Amino acid sequence: MKLTSVEELKEKHLGKIGTPKRDKYEQELKIELLAEEIKALRISNNLTQDQLGELIGVQELKSLS
């Protein structure tokens, strides 16, 4: 039985590092991991999304209706 590494699977389905499809995948993965880390830190500090937004100077966008 031949084992396939994650890297081999990525290259097969997304291409080698440096190709547009692979670069897009890697960038989206980094953003997703960063978002999860921010969420975990926010929760561990008992902050709501609004409270975190206020702390970092981001305001909620209001609908224009």
PDB file with SEQRES, HELIX, SHEET and CRYST1 records, atoms N, CA, C and O in Angstrom:
SEQRES   1 A   65  MET LYS LEU THR SER VAL GLU GLU LEU LYS GLU LYS HIS          
SEQRES   2 A   65  LEU GLY LYS ILE GLY THR PRO LYS ARG ASP LYS TYR GLU          
SEQRES   3 A   65  GLN GLU LEU LYS ILE GLU LEU LEU ALA GLU GLU ILE LYS          
SEQRES   4 A   65  ALA LEU ARG ILE SER ASN ASN LEU THR GLN ASP GLN LEU          
SEQRES   5 A   65  GLY GLU LEU ILE GLY VAL GLN GLU LEU LYS SER LEU SER          
HELIX    1 AA1 VAL A    6  LEU A   14  1                                   9    
HELIX    2 AA2 PRO A   20  SER A   44  1                                  25    
HELIX    3 AA3 GLN A   49  ILE A   56  1                                   8    
CRYST1    1.000    1.000    1.000  90.00  90.00  90.00 P 1           1          
ATOM      1  N   MET A   1       0.849  -1.179   0.000  1.00  0.00           N  
ATOM      2  CA  MET A   1       0.000   0.000   0.000  1.00  0.00           C  
ATOM      3  C   MET A   1       0.895   1.243   0.000  1.00  0.00           C  
ATOM      4  O   MET A   1       1.766   1.393   0.857  1.00  0.00           O  
ATOM      5  N   LYS A   2       0.667   2.127  -0.970  1.00  0.00           N  
ATOM      6  CA  LYS A   2       1.462   3.349  -1.082  1.00  0.00           C  
ATOM      7  C   LYS A   2       0.766   4.479  -0.348  1.00  0.00           C  
ATOM      8  O   LYS A   2      -0.421   4.730  -0.556  1.00  0.00           O  
ATOM      9  N   LEU A   3       1.507   5.153   0.505  1.00  0.00           N  
ATOM     10  CA  LEU A   3       0.975   6.311   1.210  1.00  0.00           C  
ATOM     11  C   LEU A   3       1.282   7.568   0.408  1.00  0.00           C  
ATOM     12  O   LEU A   3       2.341   7.686  -0.209  1.00  0.00           O  
ATOM     13  N   THR A   4       0.345   8.496   0.426  1.00  0.00           N  
ATOM     14  CA  THR A   4       0.513   9.764  -0.283  1.00  0.00           C  
ATOM     15  C   THR A   4       0.542  10.881   0.745  1.00  0.00           C  
ATOM     16  O   THR A   4      -0.311  10.945   1.630  1.00  0.00           O  
ATOM     17  N   SER A   5       1.519  11.753   0.624  1.00  0.00           N  
ATOM     18  CA  SER A   5       1.627  12.863   1.566  1.00  0.00           C  
ATOM     19  C   SER A   5       0.630  13.963   1.206  1.00  0.00           C  
ATOM     20  O   SER A   5       0.114  14.017   0.090  1.00  0.00           O  
ATOM     21  N   VAL A   6       0.378  14.819   2.161  1.00  0.00           N  
ATOM     22  CA  VAL A   6      -0.510  15.959   1.932  1.00  0.00           C  
ATOM     23  C   VAL A   6       0.082  16.846   0.841  1.00  0.00           C  
ATOM     24  O   VAL A   6      -0.646  17.348  -0.015  1.00  0.00           O  
ATOM     25  N   GLU A   7       1.380  17.037   0.869  1.00  0.00           N  
ATOM     26  CA  GLU A   7       2.047  17.864  -0.140  1.00  0.00           C  
ATOM     27  C   GLU A   7       1.841  17.289  -1.540  1.00  0.00           C  
ATOM     28  O   GLU A   7       1.592  18.036  -2.486  1.00  0.00           O  
ATOM     29  N   GLU A   8       1.943  15.982  -1.675  1.00  0.00           N  
ATOM     30  CA  GLU A   8       1.721  15.346  -2.976  1.00  0.00           C  
ATOM     31  C   GLU A   8       0.282  15.546  -3.448  1.00  0.00           C  
ATOM     32  O   GLU A   8       0.036  15.784  -4.631  1.00  0.00           O  
ATOM     33  N   LEU A   9      -0.655  15.449  -2.526  1.00  0.00           N  
ATOM     34  CA  LEU A   9      -2.059  15.663  -2.884  1.00  0.00           C  
ATOM     35  C   LEU A   9      -2.313  17.105  -3.304  1.00  0.00           C  
ATOM     36  O   LEU A   9      -3.042  17.367  -4.260  1.00  0.00           O  
ATOM     37  N   LYS A  10      -1.700  18.039  -2.574  1.00  0.00           N  
ATOM     38  CA  LYS A  10      -1.851  19.452  -2.937  1.00  0.00           C  
ATOM     39  C   LYS A  10      -1.305  19.699  -4.338  1.00  0.00           C  
ATOM     40  O   LYS A  10      -1.946  20.366  -5.150  1.00  0.00           O  
ATOM     41  N   GLU A  11      -0.121  19.162  -4.619  1.00  0.00           N  
ATOM     42  CA  GLU A  11       0.472  19.362  -5.935  1.00  0.00           C  
ATOM     43  C   GLU A  11      -0.385  18.741  -7.029  1.00  0.00           C  
ATOM     44  O   GLU A  11      -0.525  19.309  -8.112  1.00  0.00           O  
ATOM     45  N   LYS A  12      -0.952  17.589  -6.748  1.00  0.00           N  
ATOM     46  CA  LYS A  12      -1.783  16.911  -7.749  1.00  0.00           C  
ATOM     47  C   LYS A  12      -3.051  17.704  -8.052  1.00  0.00           C  
ATOM     48  O   LYS A  12      -3.438  17.825  -9.215  1.00  0.00           O  
ATOM     49  N   HIS A  13      -3.698  18.243  -7.030  1.00  0.00           N  
ATOM     50  CA  HIS A  13      -5.000  18.885  -7.210  1.00  0.00           C  
ATOM     51  C   HIS A  13      -4.932  20.403  -7.343  1.00  0.00           C  
ATOM     52  O   HIS A  13      -5.833  21.011  -7.921  1.00  0.00           O  
ATOM     53  N   LEU A  14      -3.875  21.024  -6.815  1.00  0.00           N  
ATOM     54  CA  LEU A  14      -3.784  22.487  -6.831  1.00  0.00           C  
ATOM     55  C   LEU A  14      -2.594  23.008  -7.630  1.00  0.00           C  
ATOM     56  O   LEU A  14      -2.545  24.187  -7.982  1.00  0.00           O  
ATOM     57  N   GLY A  15      -1.650  22.142  -7.911  1.00  0.00           N  
ATOM     58  CA  GLY A  15      -0.445  22.559  -8.613  1.00  0.00           C  
ATOM     59  C   GLY A  15       0.686  22.834  -7.640  1.00  0.00           C  
ATOM     60  O   GLY A  15       0.508  22.812  -6.422  1.00  0.00           O  
ATOM     61  N   LYS A  16       1.836  23.090  -8.201  1.00  0.00           N  
ATOM     62  CA  LYS A  16       3.015  23.377  -7.385  1.00  0.00           C  
ATOM     63  C   LYS A  16       2.934  24.779  -6.806  1.00  0.00           C  
ATOM     64  O   LYS A  16       2.207  25.631  -7.317  1.00  0.00           O  
ATOM     65  N   ILE A  17       3.685  25.014  -5.735  1.00  0.00           N  
ATOM     66  CA  ILE A  17       3.760  26.340  -5.138  1.00  0.00           C  
ATOM     67  C   ILE A  17       4.261  27.305  -6.206  1.00  0.00           C  
ATOM     68  O   ILE A  17       5.225  27.021  -6.917  1.00  0.00           O  
ATOM     69  N   GLY A  18       3.603  28.430  -6.304  1.00  0.00           N  
ATOM     70  CA  GLY A  18       3.956  29.421  -7.315  1.00  0.00           C  
ATOM     71  C   GLY A  18       2.965  29.504  -8.451  1.00  0.00           C  
ATOM     72  O   GLY A  18       2.969  30.468  -9.218  1.00  0.00           O  
ATOM     73  N   THR A  19       2.106  28.487  -8.566  1.00  0.00           N  
ATOM     74  CA  THR A  19       1.063  28.549  -9.588  1.00  0.00           C  
ATOM     75  C   THR A  19      -0.117  29.335  -9.014  1.00  0.00           C  
ATOM     76  O   THR A  19      -0.339  29.310  -7.803  1.00  0.00           O  
ATOM     77  N   PRO A  20      -0.869  30.026  -9.856  1.00  0.00           N  
ATOM     78  CA  PRO A  20      -1.963  30.863  -9.352  1.00  0.00           C  
ATOM     79  C   PRO A  20      -2.977  30.113  -8.480  1.00  0.00           C  
ATOM     80  O   PRO A  20      -3.382  30.620  -7.434  1.00  0.00           O  
ATOM     81  N   LYS A  21      -3.382  28.930  -8.896  1.00  0.00           N  
ATOM     82  CA  LYS A  21      -4.385  28.174  -8.135  1.00  0.00           C  
ATOM     83  C   LYS A  21      -3.843  27.791  -6.759  1.00  0.00           C  
ATOM     84  O   LYS A  21      -4.559  27.883  -5.762  1.00  0.00           O  
ATOM     85  N   ARG A  22      -2.596  27.369  -6.702  1.00  0.00           N  
ATOM     86  CA  ARG A  22      -1.986  26.969  -5.420  1.00  0.00           C  
ATOM     87  C   ARG A  22      -1.773  28.190  -4.532  1.00  0.00           C  
ATOM     88  O   ARG A  22      -2.038  28.135  -3.331  1.00  0.00           O  
ATOM     89  N   ASP A  23      -1.298  29.288  -5.111  1.00  0.00           N  
ATOM     90  CA  ASP A  23      -1.079  30.495  -4.325  1.00  0.00           C  
ATOM     91  C   ASP A  23      -2.383  31.008  -3.722  1.00  0.00           C  
ATOM     92  O   ASP A  23      -2.410  31.446  -2.571  1.00  0.00           O  
ATOM     93  N   LYS A  24      -3.461  30.953  -4.498  1.00  0.00           N  
ATOM     94  CA  LYS A  24      -4.766  31.387  -3.996  1.00  0.00           C  
ATOM     95  C   LYS A  24      -5.199  30.503  -2.825  1.00  0.00           C  
ATOM     96  O   LYS A  24      -5.683  31.007  -1.812  1.00  0.00           O  
ATOM     97  N   TYR A  25      -5.028  29.198  -2.962  1.00  0.00           N  
ATOM     98  CA  TYR A  25      -5.368  28.258  -1.890  1.00  0.00           C  
ATOM     99  C   TYR A  25      -4.568  28.565  -0.626  1.00  0.00           C  
ATOM    100  O   TYR A  25      -5.134  28.638   0.465  1.00  0.00           O  
ATOM    101  N   GLU A  26      -3.259  28.744  -0.768  1.00  0.00           N  
ATOM    102  CA  GLU A  26      -2.398  29.002   0.387  1.00  0.00           C  
ATOM    103  C   GLU A  26      -2.795  30.305   1.080  1.00  0.00           C  
ATOM    104  O   GLU A  26      -2.827  30.369   2.309  1.00  0.00           O  
ATOM    105  N   GLN A  27      -3.097  31.344   0.295  1.00  0.00           N  
ATOM    106  CA  GLN A  27      -3.498  32.635   0.877  1.00  0.00           C  
ATOM    107  C   GLN A  27      -4.814  32.498   1.639  1.00  0.00           C  
ATOM    108  O   GLN A  27      -4.945  33.013   2.749  1.00  0.00           O  
ATOM    109  N   GLU A  28      -5.795  31.798   1.042  1.00  0.00           N  
ATOM    110  CA  GLU A  28      -7.083  31.615   1.710  1.00  0.00           C  
ATOM    111  C   GLU A  28      -6.924  30.807   2.993  1.00  0.00           C  
ATOM    112  O   GLU A  28      -7.598  31.082   3.985  1.00  0.00           O  
ATOM    113  N   LEU A  29      -6.052  29.831   2.981  1.00  0.00           N  
ATOM    114  CA  LEU A  29      -5.798  29.018   4.171  1.00  0.00           C  
ATOM    115  C   LEU A  29      -5.199  29.868   5.284  1.00  0.00           C  
ATOM    116  O   LEU A  29      -5.601  29.746   6.441  1.00  0.00           O  
ATOM    117  N   LYS A  30      -4.245  30.725   4.947  1.00  0.00           N  
ATOM    118  CA  LYS A  30      -3.636  31.600   5.945  1.00  0.00           C  
ATOM    119  C   LYS A  30      -4.678  32.535   6.555  1.00  0.00           C  
ATOM    120  O   LYS A  30      -4.690  32.749   7.768  1.00  0.00           O  
ATOM    121  N   ILE A  31      -5.543  33.087   5.724  1.00  0.00           N  
ATOM    122  CA  ILE A  31      -6.587  33.988   6.217  1.00  0.00           C  
ATOM    123  C   ILE A  31      -7.540  33.244   7.146  1.00  0.00           C  
ATOM    124  O   ILE A  31      -7.925  33.765   8.192  1.00  0.00           O  
ATOM    125  N   GLU A  32      -7.917  32.032   6.765  1.00  0.00           N  
ATOM    126  CA  GLU A  32      -8.823  31.237   7.593  1.00  0.00           C  
ATOM    127  C   GLU A  32      -8.196  30.908   8.944  1.00  0.00           C  
ATOM    128  O   GLU A  32      -8.867  30.985   9.973  1.00  0.00           O  
ATOM    129  N   LEU A  33      -6.917  30.541   8.950  1.00  0.00           N  
ATOM    130  CA  LEU A  33      -6.228  30.227  10.204  1.00  0.00           C  
ATOM    131  C   LEU A  33      -6.101  31.459  11.084  1.00  0.00           C  
ATOM    132  O   LEU A  33      -6.276  31.374  12.299  1.00  0.00           O  
ATOM    133  N   LEU A  34      -5.798  32.601  10.485  1.00  0.00           N  
ATOM    134  CA  LEU A  34      -5.703  33.847  11.237  1.00  0.00           C  
ATOM    135  C   LEU A  34      -7.050  34.215  11.848  1.00  0.00           C  
ATOM    136  O   LEU A  34      -7.113  34.638  13.003  1.00  0.00           O  
ATOM    137  N   ALA A  35      -8.125  34.056  11.083  1.00  0.00           N  
ATOM    138  CA  ALA A  35      -9.463  34.361  11.588  1.00  0.00           C  
ATOM    139  C   ALA A  35      -9.819  33.465  12.775  1.00  0.00           C  
ATOM    140  O   ALA A  35     -10.400  33.932  13.755  1.00  0.00           O  
ATOM    141  N   GLU A  36      -9.475  32.196  12.690  1.00  0.00           N  
ATOM    142  CA  GLU A  36      -9.755  31.273  13.793  1.00  0.00           C  
ATOM    143  C   GLU A  36      -8.955  31.648  15.036  1.00  0.00           C  
ATOM    144  O   GLU A  36      -9.462  31.548  16.153  1.00  0.00           O  
ATOM    145  N   GLU A  37      -7.719  32.076  14.852  1.00  0.00           N  
ATOM    146  CA  GLU A  37      -6.882  32.487  15.987  1.00  0.00           C  
ATOM    147  C   GLU A  37      -7.444  33.746  16.644  1.00  0.00           C  
ATOM    148  O   GLU A  37      -7.491  33.835  17.871  1.00  0.00           O  
ATOM    149  N   ILE A  38      -7.868  34.713  15.841  1.00  0.00           N  
ATOM    150  CA  ILE A  38      -8.466  35.931  16.382  1.00  0.00           C  
ATOM    151  C   ILE A  38      -9.736  35.595  17.158  1.00  0.00           C  
ATOM    152  O   ILE A  38      -9.962  36.129  18.244  1.00  0.00           O  
ATOM    153  N   LYS A  39     -10.557  34.721  16.609  1.00  0.00           N  
ATOM    154  CA  LYS A  39     -11.797  34.330  17.281  1.00  0.00           C  
ATOM    155  C   LYS A  39     -11.493  33.661  18.629  1.00  0.00           C  
ATOM    156  O   LYS A  39     -12.123  33.979  19.638  1.00  0.00           O  
ATOM    157  N   ALA A  40     -10.534  32.745  18.641  1.00  0.00           N  
ATOM    158  CA  ALA A  40     -10.187  32.053  19.884  1.00  0.00           C  
ATOM    159  C   ALA A  40      -9.686  33.032  20.938  1.00  0.00           C  
ATOM    160  O   ALA A  40     -10.056  32.934  22.107  1.00  0.00           O  
ATOM    161  N   LEU A  41      -8.847  33.973  20.525  1.00  0.00           N  
ATOM    162  CA  LEU A  41      -8.344  34.971  21.468  1.00  0.00           C  
ATOM    163  C   LEU A  41      -9.466  35.882  21.969  1.00  0.00           C  
ATOM    164  O   LEU A  41      -9.507  36.233  23.148  1.00  0.00           O  
ATOM    165  N   ARG A  42     -10.369  36.260  21.072  1.00  0.00           N  
ATOM    166  CA  ARG A  42     -11.500  37.104  21.462  1.00  0.00           C  
ATOM    167  C   ARG A  42     -12.353  36.393  22.505  1.00  0.00           C  
ATOM    168  O   ARG A  42     -12.734  36.989  23.513  1.00  0.00           O  
ATOM    169  N   ILE A  43     -12.648  35.133  22.266  1.00  0.00           N  
ATOM    170  CA  ILE A  43     -13.485  34.359  23.190  1.00  0.00           C  
ATOM    171  C   ILE A  43     -12.763  34.144  24.520  1.00  0.00           C  
ATOM    172  O   ILE A  43     -13.374  34.256  25.583  1.00  0.00           O  
ATOM    173  N   SER A  44     -11.468  33.839  24.464  1.00  0.00           N  
ATOM    174  CA  SER A  44     -10.723  33.607  25.707  1.00  0.00           C  
ATOM    175  C   SER A  44     -10.620  34.877  26.556  1.00  0.00           C  
ATOM    176  O   SER A  44     -10.400  34.805  27.765  1.00  0.00           O  
ATOM    177  N   ASN A  45     -10.779  36.025  25.924  1.00  0.00           N  
ATOM    178  CA  ASN A  45     -10.763  37.297  26.646  1.00  0.00           C  
ATOM    179  C   ASN A  45     -12.171  37.819  26.920  1.00  0.00           C  
ATOM    180  O   ASN A  45     -12.354  38.969  27.320  1.00  0.00           O  
ATOM    181  N   ASN A  46     -13.156  36.960  26.700  1.00  0.00           N  
ATOM    182  CA  ASN A  46     -14.557  37.283  26.981  1.00  0.00           C  
ATOM    183  C   ASN A  46     -15.010  38.573  26.295  1.00  0.00           C  
ATOM    184  O   ASN A  46     -15.668  39.415  26.906  1.00  0.00           O  
ATOM    185  N   LEU A  47     -14.652  38.713  25.026  1.00  0.00           N  
ATOM    186  CA  LEU A  47     -15.049  39.890  24.263  1.00  0.00           C  
ATOM    187  C   LEU A  47     -16.075  39.510  23.198  1.00  0.00           C  
ATOM    188  O   LEU A  47     -15.983  38.453  22.575  1.00  0.00           O  
ATOM    189  N   THR A  48     -17.042  40.386  23.004  1.00  0.00           N  
ATOM    190  CA  THR A  48     -17.958  40.207  21.883  1.00  0.00           C  
ATOM    191  C   THR A  48     -17.260  40.744  20.633  1.00  0.00           C  
ATOM    192  O   THR A  48     -16.219  41.394  20.725  1.00  0.00           O  
ATOM    193  N   GLN A  49     -17.837  40.468  19.480  1.00  0.00           N  
ATOM    194  CA  GLN A  49     -17.278  41.003  18.238  1.00  0.00           C  
ATOM    195  C   GLN A  49     -17.321  42.533  18.256  1.00  0.00           C  
ATOM    196  O   GLN A  49     -16.381  43.193  17.814  1.00  0.00           O  
ATOM    197  N   ASP A  50     -18.412  43.084  18.769  1.00  0.00           N  
ATOM    198  CA  ASP A  50     -18.527  44.543  18.851  1.00  0.00           C  
ATOM    199  C   ASP A  50     -17.456  45.133  19.760  1.00  0.00           C  
ATOM    200  O   ASP A  50     -16.856  46.155  19.428  1.00  0.00           O  
ATOM    201  N   GLN A  51     -17.210  44.496  20.909  1.00  0.00           N  
ATOM    202  CA  GLN A  51     -16.195  44.987  21.833  1.00  0.00           C  
ATOM    203  C   GLN A  51     -14.800  44.949  21.201  1.00  0.00           C  
ATOM    204  O   GLN A  51     -14.026  45.897  21.335  1.00  0.00           O  
ATOM    205  N   LEU A  52     -14.491  43.859  20.519  1.00  0.00           N  
ATOM    206  CA  LEU A  52     -13.203  43.758  19.843  1.00  0.00           C  
ATOM    207  C   LEU A  52     -13.087  44.835  18.771  1.00  0.00           C  
ATOM    208  O   LEU A  52     -12.040  45.468  18.630  1.00  0.00           O  
ATOM    209  N   GLY A  53     -14.155  45.041  18.020  1.00  0.00           N  
ATOM    210  CA  GLY A  53     -14.156  46.074  16.999  1.00  0.00           C  
ATOM    211  C   GLY A  53     -13.868  47.448  17.575  1.00  0.00           C  
ATOM    212  O   GLY A  53     -13.109  48.226  16.998  1.00  0.00           O  
ATOM    213  N   GLU A  54     -14.477  47.743  18.717  1.00  0.00           N  
ATOM    214  CA  GLU A  54     -14.228  49.027  19.374  1.00  0.00           C  
ATOM    215  C   GLU A  54     -12.770  49.147  19.810  1.00  0.00           C  
ATOM    216  O   GLU A  54     -12.156  50.203  19.657  1.00  0.00           O  
ATOM    217  N   LEU A  55     -12.222  48.061  20.352  1.00  0.00           N  
ATOM    218  CA  LEU A  55     -10.835  48.088  20.815  1.00  0.00           C  
ATOM    219  C   LEU A  55      -9.837  48.335  19.690  1.00  0.00           C  
ATOM    220  O   LEU A  55      -8.827  49.010  19.887  1.00  0.00           O  
ATOM    221  N   ILE A  56     -10.119  47.790  18.515  1.00  0.00           N  
ATOM    222  CA  ILE A  56      -9.164  47.941  17.415  1.00  0.00           C  
ATOM    223  C   ILE A  56      -9.553  49.055  16.448  1.00  0.00           C  
ATOM    224  O   ILE A  56      -8.874  49.275  15.445  1.00  0.00           O  
ATOM    225  N   GLY A  57     -10.648  49.758  16.748  1.00  0.00           N  
ATOM    226  CA  GLY A  57     -11.030  50.898  15.934  1.00  0.00           C  
ATOM    227  C   GLY A  57     -11.794  50.580  14.676  1.00  0.00           C  
ATOM    228  O   GLY A  57     -11.763  51.349  13.715  1.00  0.00           O  
ATOM    229  N   VAL A  58     -12.479  49.459  14.669  1.00  0.00           N  
ATOM    230  CA  VAL A  58     -13.289  49.076  13.522  1.00  0.00           C  
ATOM    231  C   VAL A  58     -14.749  49.264  13.904  1.00  0.00           C  
ATOM    232  O   VAL A  58     -15.197  48.803  14.955  1.00  0.00           O  
ATOM    233  N   GLN A  59     -15.482  49.946  13.036  1.00  0.00           N  
ATOM    234  CA  GLN A  59     -16.891  50.173  13.314  1.00  0.00           C  
ATOM    235  C   GLN A  59     -17.750  49.268  12.443  1.00  0.00           C  
ATOM    236  O   GLN A  59     -17.376  48.918  11.324  1.00  0.00           O  
ATOM    237  N   GLU A  60     -18.902  48.901  12.976  1.00  0.00           N  
ATOM    238  CA  GLU A  60     -19.849  48.059  12.256  1.00  0.00           C  
ATOM    239  C   GLU A  60     -20.420  48.851  11.074  1.00  0.00           C  
ATOM    240  O   GLU A  60     -20.748  50.031  11.202  1.00  0.00           O  
ATOM    241  N   LEU A  61     -20.529  48.185   9.933  1.00  0.00           N  
ATOM    242  CA  LEU A  61     -21.142  48.815   8.772  1.00  0.00           C  
ATOM    243  C   LEU A  61     -22.660  48.698   8.896  1.00  0.00           C  
ATOM    244  O   LEU A  61     -23.185  47.607   9.119  1.00  0.00           O  
ATOM    245  N   LYS A  62     -23.344  49.790   8.755  1.00  0.00           N  
ATOM    246  CA  LYS A  62     -24.808  49.815   8.849  1.00  0.00           C  
ATOM    247  C   LYS A  62     -25.397  49.713   7.448  1.00  0.00           C  
ATOM    248  O   LYS A  62     -24.864  50.277   6.493  1.00  0.00           O  
ATOM    249  N   SER A  63     -26.491  48.994   7.344  1.00  0.00           N  
ATOM    250  CA  SER A  63     -27.203  48.862   6.078  1.00  0.00           C  
ATOM    251  C   SER A  63     -27.801  50.205   5.680  1.00  0.00           C  
ATOM    252  O   SER A  63     -28.282  50.954   6.531  1.00  0.00           O  
ATOM    253  N   LEU A  64     -27.771  50.502   4.403  1.00  0.00           N  
ATOM    254  CA  LEU A  64     -28.324  51.750   3.895  1.00  0.00           C  
ATOM    255  C   LEU A  64     -29.735  51.498   3.371  1.00  0.00           C  
ATOM    256  O   LEU A  64     -29.954  51.513   2.160  1.00  0.00           O  
ATOM    257  N   SER A  65     -30.680  51.271   4.256  1.00  0.00           N  
ATOM    258  CA  SER A  65     -32.047  51.022   3.796  1.00  0.00           C  
ATOM    259  C   SER A  65     -32.983  52.107   4.212  1.00  0.00           C  
ATOM    260  O   SER A  65     -34.173  52.047   3.903  1.00  0.00           O  
TER     261      SER A  65                                                      
END                                                                             
